């Protein structure tokens, strides 16, 4: 099963920095501390919820005040520590877990979706998810389906040229995190642009596939804010990878959605990790430029070898640490990300693939 969390970007970052909406929140991120629960503006709260054994450390859950309670965007991992942090954060805002009326899930990775079922059990809230992610739940989290998904991932790694023993290890790399998910079928399927029915909020869901097939952002035109999930972050970029449950060309989907979101006129971006920031369009431009640099690096690696497996391309790329020191689950993510860039280049006629085991990549004739 594919790694399901957003890992810190491991490659060169754009040098331009966005302006933090709250400098104290960025300082907490940089200092390795948890930021404070805070009222972002009237009727809107930011609640950090810890993520166990993960460099991201926390997910930012947003609580939106309603006439009869709150709606939350994302929920966190299903751990006692996370549940307590969410409960305490709601208490700072003047609410209890029983006051939660809706859980709007940006996507099905455990740090966003894992606690949603437990919240529903203790509040009666409805859970909303995009249909493209809802379709993946059974295979990803139901016990009888896991073995099939692992086998599919193992076959994909083999085609990427991963050595057999390493492929066996990497295909199992995410199994432990399943304990942090409370399996919960969504009560509502949230389509792009649909009416969420949240009194006092003109919140509009925006389908932004790439990091996951059904990733959602939420925009409020009147309040001029974008809840960006993992789609746009202040400093790092989300994993966009080819894997057994991905779309055929997820990087193309991601870049298209990124450009569309960059046209929104908002004053503030509220992401699920790191810290809130101001310059949406500028950050979108930086992320697109980052992927263009990565595409150029991968295209050059293919041209230099002219007949090379994805795994070999991955190990030759520039990372922020030596390849040997990258943990196994991150190596799988790196390989699947590299494959996403190769597929993107192939779709644009810049490289070509000769299928086999492994698939071999060549510069376009």
HELIX and SHEET records of a PDB file:
HELIX    1   1 UNK A   23  UNK A   30  1                                   8    
HELIX    2   2 UNK A   80  UNK A   92  1                                  13    
HELIX    3   3 UNK A   97  UNK A   99  5                                   3    
HELIX    4   4 UNK A  110  UNK A  113  1                                   4    
HELIX    5   5 UNK A  116  UNK A  123  1                                   8    
HELIX    6   6 UNK A  131  UNK A  134  1                                   4    
HELIX    7   7 UNK A  137  UNK A  141  1                                   5    
HELIX    8   8 UNK A  143  UNK A  159  1                                  17    
HELIX    9   9 UNK A  164  UNK A  171  1                                   8    
HELIX   10  10 UNK A  175  UNK A  180  5                                   6    
HELIX   11  11 UNK A  250  UNK A  261  1                                  12    
HELIX   12  12 UNK A  280  UNK A  305  1                                  26    
HELIX   13  13 UNK A  310  UNK A  316  1                                   7    
HELIX   14  14 UNK A  323  UNK A  325  5                                   3    
HELIX   15  15 UNK A  328  UNK A  347  1                                  20    
SHEET    1   A 7 UNK A  38  UNK A  41  0                                        
SHEET    2   A 7 UNK A  44  UNK A  50 -1                                        
SHEET    3   A 7 UNK A  58  UNK A  66 -1                                        
SHEET    4   A 7 UNK A  69  UNK A  73 -1                                        
SHEET    5   A 7 UNK A 100  UNK A 104  1                                        
SHEET    6   A 7 UNK A 126  UNK A 129  1                                        
SHEET    7   A 7 UNK A 188  UNK A 189  1                                        
SHEET    1   B 4 UNK A 203  UNK A 207  0                                        
SHEET    2   B 4 UNK A 216  UNK A 220 -1                                        
SHEET    3   B 4 UNK A 225  UNK A 229 -1                                        
SHEET    4   B 4 UNK A 268  UNK A 271  1                                        
SHEET    1   C 2 UNK A 351  UNK A 354  0                                        
SHEET    2   C 2 UNK A 360  UNK A 363 -1                                        
END                                                                             
